[in-house]
Amino acid sequence: MKIEKLTEDVFKVTVSGSVATQHEVTVTDIAHYHLTSGRTTKEELLDFSFKFLLDREPNTSIFSQFDIIVISQYFPEYESELLQILS
């Protein structure tokens, strides 16, 4: 997995697998602080988030463009698992 910063809030995540995929993910400062209380970088948050998603679905099922906040709408356990990792 490769994470590339495009702007302060937008990242390109490339996931290799049987089919390589690219995802444009928005991580605003507000979302970053909400999810991590500033205890990790945006890149580390994305790394955890994609590992979390890939444990649940193939990379080809992950949206090609999304805001990091939507993960918890599809996976309610996302934020609690993130907090466990951060504490």
Buried (B, 14 or more C-beta within 10 A) or exposed (E): BEBEEEEEBBBEBEBEEEEEBEBEBBBBEEBBEEBBEEBBEBBBBBBBBBEBBBEEEEBEEBEEEBBBBBBBEEBEEBBEEBEEBBE
